[in-house]
Every structure is written in C-alpha cells, then in structure tokens.
C-alpha cells in the first residue's frame, strides 16, 4: 500500500500544495518563493529518501514566517496521513551529522504525541535574507502536526548556514530511519497497540 499524502492549505496568508511519498527516491520539486528554505527542503527530500513536491504562495511582502511555518504544518500533516496506523515502522530514528565545523543531532519518536526540544542557537539572525529563527519555527510546526517527539541538539557550530543544513540533513536521516519498515516487527511498535493518540 503506498504511503503517500497530498495536503492543500489555503488561508489569507498562504496557499500551499504539498505531496509526499515516504517510499520515494529523494526526488523533489520545491517552489516556496524563499530560496534558502527551498534548498533546505531539497536536502530534506534527498537525505530522507522522500519524494516531496511543494508549491507555496505566501505573503512574502510581510515576511517569510507564514510561508515557512505553514509549509511545516502541511509537511507534518502529510507525514501523519502517509504513516496511517504506523504498523511495521521502526518508529524511532536518530542521527548525528557533521557539516564542516558543525555537529548536530536529531532524535525522533513517531509516538502519536507532540513534544519538541530545540537546543540550537544561531550566531547570526540572518542566513542571506532568511531569518534563522525560522528553522525552529518550521520544525515546531512539523512536530506539532505529525504528532511526534522531536529533539534537536546542536553540539557546536560557527556558521549559521552550516548549522541549518546540519539540522535539516540530520532530521532527514532520523526520519528516514523512523519510517522504515521493520521486517521483524510487522505490527504497531507499541505495547499499547496504537500510536494514534
């Protein structure tokens, strides 16, 4: 059964269409109007082996916040939908990723419950014209809507671009591990028998 989802979100602030295939080959088509964010989503797709298409039109005349956060909402909803009842998945994923002088790690639990820890500070408020604080806002939106535990830790780093890239790549690899099918555990990976609440 294909593990896919399509999400459409239309508000006074954004108009977003997102499609996701958890069993893809890392193929992406991204157009959010925010260049650096597009780059991060392409990294997420490639390193997570997720096929991801995103088109977003947002109120960029105001700032980038609504666009970035709402794409995060849509991605979280797509993950939750595509996973179904989560039978046969590994559930947990973790990855520590070096990026030049930076080391970041991400751990995820597709538990059906939301919690996020984000221990990462950016040395500069901007990455080009991208607000670096939006990295946390994006992952907050993803975790809240995917109903997962997400822990992001930056061990060290000097360059804000490298820090963001390490976080996105590490999250991609952790997510890839968590959604993988586990041939030794075909049922729902919980003693409760459910991961939907």
Buried (B, 14 or more C-beta within 10 A) or exposed (E): EEBBBEBEBEEEBBBBBBBBBBBBEBBBBBEBEBEBBBBBBBBBBBBBBBBBBBBBBBBBEEEBBBBBBBBBBBBBBBBBBBBEEBBBBBBBBBBBBBBEEBBBBBBBBBBBEBEBEBEBEBEEEEBEEBBBEBBBBBBBBBBBBBBBBBBBBBEEBEBBBBBBBBBBBBBBBBBBBBBBEEEEEEEBBEEEEEBEE
